[in-house]
Amino acid sequence: MITWAAVRPPISFNGVNSAVKISTANAQSYKIGHLSGLVMRIHSLPIQLINQIAAGEVVERPSSVVKELVENCFDAGARQISIEIEQGGIRLIKIRDDGGGIVKEDLPLALSRHATSKIATLKDLEQVVSMGFRGEALPSISSVARLTLISRTAGANCAWRVTADGTERDFDPQPDPHPEGTTVDVRDLFYNTPARRKFLKTEKTEFAHIETLIKRMALSRFDIGFLLTHNQREVLNLKPAATEIEQERRVAGICGSAFIENAVKIDFESSGLHLTGWVGLPTFSRSQQDMQFFYVNGRLIKDKLVAHAVKQAYQDVLFHGRHPVFVLFLTLDPTLVDVNAHPAKLEVRFREGRLVHDFLFSALHRSLADLRPGHQETSSAPSMPVQEFTPQPQPQTKPVESYKPVYTPRTPEQASLPLNVEETIQAYAALYPKPESARQSVQPVAQTKGAPPLGYAIAHLHNIYILSETPNGIILVDAHAAHERVTYERLKKQYHNGNVPSQPLLLPIKLTVSPAEADLAEQEYDFFMSLGFDLNRSGPETLILRSTPALLNNADMETLIRDVLADIIEHGASTRVQEQINELLATMACHGAVRAHRRLTVDEMNALLREMEQTERIGQCNHGRPTWIELSTHDLDKFFLRGQ
């Protein structure tokens, strides 16, 4: 065992200047003694080391530098931003803007820690409206790269240039012919921290991160133009987009024209919250979450609460394993959101999380519900191709004897269902009376005044698909999928229009939970009662369940209650109970829908088309598969090369 007297003070960890050689075992003893027995003196760190530590939080790779500098351009009031990249940003990152600039006297402060023009008091910090506000980015970047800052304000005789190395000293501003605005030149990133540089990927990969970042930032500021070059080659050139058409053109340029063609415009406002943007149709989905852009007061963020609200809004219409696409902008009072929750400001904290969650869910849920023929104000009907994937076919089931728009007595297959499907459908049949037009014989739609959105049926193809003619072309409908959604929505309306049926338990269920969960269950007593649960607290860590929703009589109630409490703790709300009820209703609807290969009459087909026009979320069946597509006359002309 080596004593401390033997190794202090000349010993070092790498042994370069050590007076004593240490074996592996003794090195472990040194480490333990170093932590437990030695009195270490406290000292101040060098300024450059402090800035390098700060750089570790905000400068992960070249794209991190670009993000910080472009956000500074936003705050400077820029209308045009030029981003010049060489070797994936490792050799050069040069960003120029035409913003307000920095006066000569403030240039040294701009390169010093905790110096900013964006906040002055605690009140300013509680209602941040700028993109950056900590005053750490420039000195942190200058500590791991060679940085030059050039800036000129309006009316100044010339620009001024300073260089920095992270030490925050020896600044000597020099005149420069730079125009109004600011340029930040960052060269040789991580040149003095080779260990950090080794973790960087290839030039192509690093630039791909930068290009993706600029596209995402361009979506947040339509009023700014962006020019991106890589190794003297122009990659992206986006002009300012003032009108809605120009904005959609920019979105199409970044997300693809197919997104805009299959997206719905959102504009929803309530309780001081305003949501705008575009959401993709459920049939236009992706296998990854790579096309989801959500901005809070112009800041791109990723938030679990937001992700949960979006997922819940799409749960009833999205094919399994798929992810929605969207570009959404949430605007709210800056005092209601904390943007200082993450060093890189990628995460936020909402002060009223449950309010924001419910608002987002309601806005998206309502917008998706309105996607039905004749009610789509900003998006066209689904067209070929509708989606980028081919769902697996659903298992075939045996056909029933007959089908009518208003159900005939139940088949044996329906008899075992928890709810009487026949009574359910008949209760809502009055809401959708079959119009006289559906009883008329088929005639060319072009000669029919006031033709309905889905037109009139002219054939039942392969006893599966309804072929309908409209003034704009033709429509194909999957009869089973469409009627499944119609039936499902009716069942949900019946269920929600009345009180939730509750069923007393023969033997109450005793649950042992944490004190926090018991407190929450007590606070949310009315919420559980509204779902059909009679859940009472009987001790500091004990809950008693005396009744449950009648539809869920076979569910694992103890697990369900625990999951609901966990959801409320995590997200401020829970939809697990509703999801299980909807799953059961969807199963009932699937059994009650018209089967494939059942021949439908013209009257029956037209009646189904009219019901589809009145049904929410009719674009997808309960499994997320499309129910109908449209081929316009223009599409048909292209198939046959007409007009070419």
N, C-alpha and C positions, 0 to 999 in steps of 0.2 A: 504494500500500500504506500503510495507516495503522499507525503505530508504537504500541506499547503506551504510551509516554509521552504520546502524544496523546489517548488515550481513557481513561486511568485518572486518578482514580477515578470521575468523575461519570457515565460512560456506563452505560446500562441497556439491556436487550435490546429493550424496546418503544420506546426513544428518548424517553420522556416528559421525563426530567431530563437528557438528554444535552447536553453542550457541543459535540459535534461530530456532524454528520450523516454517516451511513455508507451508502454505496451497497450494492447487492445483492452485488456482487463483494467489496467490503471487509468486508461482514458475514460472508461465508464465511471470509475471512482471519481475522477476529476470532474466529470459532468455533474454527478450527484452532489459532490461537495460544493461545486460552483453555485448550484441552486439552493442549497440548504445551509451551508456553513459560512460562506464568505459575505462580508458586508461590502456591498457595491456602492460606490459614490454616484450621485445623480449629476448629470451634466447636460448641457444644451446641445442639441444636434446642429450640425452645420445647415445653413439655409438651403444649399443645393440638395443635401440628402433629404431634408424635409420635403422639398418639391418633388424629388424622385419617388418618395413614398406616396405622396398625393397623386403622382402620375400613375402609380400602380392601380389606383381606384378608378381613374377616368380614361386612361390611355391603354387600352388592351391591345389594339392593333391600329393600322393606319386609318381604318374607317372611324375609329373612335375620335381621332384628331379631326377628321373631316366633319363629324357631327358637331363637335364643340365649336369649330370655327364658322360653320354655316349658320348655326344658331345665333352666333354673335352678329352675323350679317342680317338676320331677321330683326334682331333688336336694334340694329343701326338704321332701320328703315330702308333697306336696299330694295331696289326694283329690278336689278339684274345682278346675278351672281355667276362668276366664272370659276370653275374648278379644274385646275390643271394637275394631272397626275403622271408620274413617271415611275416605272418599275413597281407597279402596284402600290405606290405611295411610300415605298421604303426609301427611294432616292429623293423624291420630291413630292410635296403637297403644296400647291400654290393656289390660294383662294383670294379672289378680288371682288369687291362690291362697290356700288355707287352710293353707299349710305352716307350718314352724317359725318363720319370721320372722327378723329381724335385730335384735340388740340396739342400743340407741342409740349406744353407743361405737364400734360397728363400721360404722356407716353411711358415714362418710367413707372408710374403707378399702374398702368395697364399690365405691366410685366411683373408686378409684385403681388404677393399673396394677399388674399382677403381685401382686395381693393376693387370696388365696383361702382358703377353709376346707377345701378338698378334698384338698390335698397339702401335705406339709411336708418330705419328704425325697426323695432320688432313688429309694428303694425304693417310695415311694408312686406315683411317676411310672411305674414299671415294671409296676404292677398296678392301673391306674386302673379304678375301678368306678363312678365318677360320670359324668354326661353332660358337664359342663363342668369345667375344672380350671385353665385358664391365668390367669384373673383379668383378661381383657382386654375382655370384651364390654361391660360397663356404661360404663367410661370411653370406649371407642371410640364407642359409640352417642351418649353425651352430647356428644361433640366435633362431631357432625354433626346434632344435633337438640336440642330443648328437653326435657330429661329431669327428671322428678320421681319420687323414690323414697319410698314410704311403707311402713312395716313395724311390726309389733307381735308381740312374743313372748308365749308363754303366761304368764299371771300378771302381766304388765306393767300398770301403771295406765292407760297410754294408748299410742297409736302415735306414731311420730316421722317427720317429713317433711323431706327435704332436696332441693334442686335442684342441678343440675350443668350446666356448660358446657364440660367437657373440660379445664379448666385445673387441676383437682384442688386447688382452694384456695377459701377463703372459704365453707366449709361451715358452716351455722348451723341445726342441727336444731330444728324447731318441733313442738310437740305437735299431735296429730291424732286424731279420734275413730274412726279406722279399726279394724275388728275384727281378731282374730288372723290373721296371714298377711301377705302382701306384695302391694303394687300398684306396678307400674312404668308411668308415664304418659309416652309418647314423642310429642311434637308437632312438626309442621313439619319432617319429615325432609329433610335436605340443604338447609335454609334458608340456610346459610352456605357451601355449596359448590354454586352453581348449575350448574356444569358437570356434576356428578354427577346432578343432578336432571333435566337434559335427556335423559339416557339412559333414564329410566324410561318405561314404556309407559303405556297408557291405564288409567284407574281400574279398569275391568272386568278387564283382563289382570292387573294387579298383585294384585287381590283373588283372582283365580282361582289364582294361585300360592300365596297364603296358605291358601285353602281346601284345596287339594291337600296342602299341607304338614301342616295340622292333621289331615286324614284319615290320612295316613301315620303321624303321631306317635301318633294314637289307636289304631292297630293294634298299637303296641308296648307300650302300657300299658292293659290291660283293666281294671285296678283303679282307674283315674282317670276322672272324668266331665269332659266338655268341652262348653262353651257358646260358640258363635261367632256374633257379630252383625256386620252391616255396615250402616252408616248407620241404626242403631237397628232394624234388621230381623233377626230370628232366622234364621240360616242352618243351623246345626247344633246339635243338642242330644243328646249321647250320655251315657247313664247308665253308672255303673260296671257292669262285667260280671264277675260272680264265677263263675257256673256255665258249663259248656261250651256249653249251649244259648244263654245270653246272649252268650257270646263269638262263637258262630256268627252270632247275630243282628246283632252289631256288624259282623262281616266282611261279611255280606250287605248291610247298610246302606251300607257304603263301597264294596264291590266289585260289588254287585249280587246279587240272590238267585240268578240263574242260575249264578254262580260256585260258591256253596255246593252247589247241586243237582248240579253237575258236577265236584265236587272230591273228593279223597281225603285223609283225615286222616293226617298223618305223625307218628310218634313212634318215633324210632330213636336208640339210644344205643350207643356203642362207643368204646374208647380215650380216655375222658375227654371225649368230644364228645357233645352231645345235640342232636338236630334235631327240632323240632316244627313244626306248622303245617298248611297245606293246599296241595295242588298240584292244578291243574286237569287233567281228563282230556285226553289228546292231541287228541281231537275238539273240545274247547272251547279254541280257540286264538284269537290275535288277529294282526292285520296289523302291529301296533306293539308295542314293549316297554313299554307304558304301564301294565301291571298286573302288575308284578314287584316285590315287596316282600321284601327280605332284611334281617334284623336280626341283629347280632352283639352278644350281651350287652345287648339292648335298644336298640342304636344302629342306625338305618337307614343302610346303606352301599351303595355300588356298587363292586364289585370284579371285576377281570378274571378272577381265579382262580375265583371263585364262578360268574360267568357261563359260563366254559368248562365247569365241572363240570356245570352244569344243562343246557347245550347238548348235551353228550355223553350225558347220561342220556336225553334226548328224541330223539336223532338217529334212532333206529330206528322211531319211531312217529309222528313229527310230519310233517304235510303240508308240502311245500316252500314256503318263503316265509312260514311262520307262526311265531309266537313263543308259548311256553307262558306260562301265568299261575300265579302262586303267591304265597303269604304264608308265609314261612318264618322260623323263629327258631333261630339257632345259639347254644348256650350252651357256653362253654369257660372254662378257667382264664384269668383276666385277664393272667397273665404270659406267655401264649402268643400274645397279639395286641397289636400296637402301634397305639393309637388316636391317636397324636400325629403321624401321617404327613401330615396335611393341615390347613391353618389353620381350615377350617370343619368338620373332622372327618368329612368325607364318605367318606374312603377309610381303609382300615386295612392293616396288614402282618401277615401270619401268620408266626410264627416257624417253624412246621412246615407250610409251604405244601402240600407233597406229601401229607402226612397228611390235611389238611383237604380237599384236592381229592378224594382217593380215598374219604374218608368220605362226602362229599356225593354223589359219583357213585354209590357203592354203595347208599346209603340211597334215593335217588330211583329208581335203576335197578331195585332190588328191589321198591319199592312199585309202580312202573308194570308190572313183570312180573307181579305178582299180580293185576292187573286182568283177571280172567276170570270167566265165569259161575260162581257158587257159591263164589267166593273173595273177593268184595268185601264186606268187613266194615263199612266206614264209608260206602260210596257206593252209590247205586242203579245199576241197569243203565242204559245209555244210553237216552234217551227222546227223543221229538220235541219241539222241534227239537234236534238234537244239537249243531249248531255254527252259527256266524254267517256261514259262507261256503259257497259251492258250488264244489267242486273241478272243474277241467276234466276231462271224460271221458277215460279212457285209450284209446289207439288199439285198434280191434278187431283181433283176430287170428283166423286160421281155426280152426274147431273140430277137435278130434281125434276119432278114430273112437269111442272108448269111454272110460268112466271107471268105476273101482271103488275102494272105500276102500283096498284094498291094490293097488298098481300092477300092471298087466299089462305085457307087454313094451313096450319103448320105441318111440315113434313116430320117424320120420325126423328130426323137429324136435329130439328129445332126443339123438339119436345124436352130435351134434357137441359136446355139453357136456363140460367138463373132468372132471366127476365123473359116475359112473354113477348117475343118479337112481333107477333101479329098485332097485339094491342099497341105496341110501341109505334109501329108504322101507321096503323089506322088513326092513332091520336094526332099524327102530324100530316095525314093525307089532306086534310082540309087546308093546310098552309100552302099546298102546291097543287091546286086543281088543274086537271089536264085541260089546256086551252083548246078552243075549237079548231085552231090551225093544226093541232096534232091529229085530229080526226079526219082532216081532209086528205084526199088522195095526193100522192106525190106529184109535184109539178116543178118545173124549172124555177129555181130560186131567183134567178135574175129577173123573172117576171113578177115576183112576189114583193109587194110593198111592205116595208117595215119588217124585213126578215129578221128573225131572232139571231143572236150572236153565233150559235152553233148550227144554224140553218135547219134543213129538214132531211130526214133519213131517206136514202134511196136504195140501200142494200145492206144485208147482213153477211159479211164476208167470212167464209169458213165457220159460220155459226159462232164467231168470236168478236169480230170487229164491226162496228157500225160505220158505214160510209155515209157522210152527210155532205150536201152541197150548200155552199154559202155564196153570197155575191162576190166574195174575194177569192174563192177557190174551193177546196174540199177539206173536210175534217175527218180524221179517223179516231174512233173512240173504242177503247177496251171496255166492253160492256160490264164485265165482272168487276174490274178495278174501279170504274166510275160508280157503279151502283153500290159497291162496298163503301166508298167514301160518303155517298149520299145517306146510306143507312147509318153509318157511324156517327155522322154529324147530327142526325135526328135523335139517335139514342143519347148522345151527350146533352142535347137540348132538353130532352125529357128528364134526364137525371138532374140537371142543374136548375131547372125551373121549379122543382119541388124541394122539400127538405131532404137532406141525406138520410135515407133509411138506416136506423141504428138497430142493432141486435144485441140484447143483453146476454152476457156470458153465464153459463150455468155455474162455472167456478171462476171467480175473479182471478186475474193474473197479477202476481206480485213481482215487481221489478226492483232490483237493487241498482242504484245509479250513484253518480258522484253528487256531492252537495250542489255543485254548480248546475248540473243537469236537473236536479230536483227543483232548484229555484226557477230555472227556465220553464219547466213543465207547469209550475204553479202560475207563473206569469202569463203563459200562453194557454191557459185553461179554455178560454173562449174559442181560440183557434182550433184546438183539438175537438171541442164540442161541435164546431161547424163542420168538421170532417166526419162526425159520427162516433168519435171516441169519448167515452166517459172516463177521463184520466184524472185521478186525485192524488194528492200528496198525503201520505200517512206517517211520515217520519223524516228526519234529516236527510236520509239517503234511500227513501222507499217511496215507490209509486204503486198505486192500485188501479188496474184497468178493469172496468166493470161492463163496458159495452163497446162494440166495434161496428164499422160499416157493414151492412148486410151483404154487400157485394163481395166483401173480402173475408168471408167466413172460413176460408181454407188457407189464409195467409199466415205466415210466421209473425204474429203480432208483436212479440217481444223484440225481435230484430228490427221490425218496421219502426216501432216507437223509438228505439235507440238511433236508428238511421235518421229519422226525422229531427230528433234533438241535435244530432251532429250537424245536419244541414243548417239548422237555424243558427247554431253557434258559428259555423263557417261562413254562411252566406246571408244570414239575417232572415232567411225564408226557406221553406221546403215544399217541394212538389212531389215527393215520393208517393204519398197516398194517392194523389190525383193520377200519377203515372200508372199505378197499379190498377186503379179503376178504369182508366182509359184503355189499358191493355186488355182488360176483360171485355169492355164494350167493343173494342176492335175485333176481338175473337168472335163475339156475337154477330157483328156486322158481316164478317167474312162468311160465317155460316148462313146468314140471311140473304146474302147477295146472289144475284142471278149467276148460274154456273156457266162456264165456258161450254160451247157446243150445244147449248139450248137455243133452238131456233126462235127468234123474236119476230113478231109481226111489225108492220110499219107503224101502227098505232103505239105499240109498246116501245119501239125505238124512239119515236118522237116524244113520248111521255118522259123517257129517261133523259133525253136531251134538255127538255124544259126544266126538269128537276136539277140537272147539273148547273144550269144557269142561275139557280137560286141557292146553290150550296157553297158554303165557304170551303176554302182549301181544296177545291175540286180538281186542281191540276195534278194531284197525287193521290194514290190510294193510301190505305192505312200503313202500308209497308214502305212508302216513299217512292213507289214506281209511278211513272207518268200515266195519266188516264186518257189523255187525248193529245193529238198533234195536228197541226195545220199545214197544208201545202197551198201556197198562194198560186194564183194564175201565173204570176211571174216565175215561180219555181217550176210549174208545169211547162211553161214555155222553154225554160232552160233545158229541161230533160229532152225535149224534142227539137232543140236548136231553132226554135221559131224566132224570127226577127234577127237572125245572125247571118 
